[in-house]
Amino acid sequence: MIIDGKEIIIKMKGKIYHCAMDVTMDFIGGKWKTVILWYLRSGAKRFSELKKHIPAITEKMLTLQLRELESKGILKRKIYREVPPRVEYFLTEEGKTMIPMLEEIAAWGRRKSKNEGKTEEIVREKKKLILVR
């Protein structure tokens, strides 16, 4: 990146980044990470709750994305020692600093979809999916 006419790189945790956006995307890039973070912004969620909110993600991919976000310090998991075991995922303090950015990304998406798309309500009735237009 160029700052005040000087070419700058960022060195962080053994990696070299060429701009601040590169740093951000290393943490939240990809199809699912921002969606996962979006649902965790309102509080801790169990794996099954996240899967319900994001039906298009496979269990394997959800597991991989949760592990990656955890390894980067964005979220944590709490294991409850009970039968059956219960695990909850929640944002760390660092992860919570991303909430304003996530809200802006979502607001942009809402504006874009309002101008160029169509919103339809989904109503679920006992394993049936009904699309309300």
DAPE-V155921 format. One record per helix or strand of 3 or more residues. SS is the DSSP state (hx for helix, st for strand). FROM is the first residue (numbers start at 1). LEN is the number of residues. Records with the same first field share a line. If there is no record, write none. Layout:
BEGIN
SS=FROM-LEN  FROM-LEN
END
This chain:
BEGIN
st=10-3  15-3  75-6  86-6  121-5  128-5
hx=20-9  33-8  47-7  59-13  93-4  99-18
END
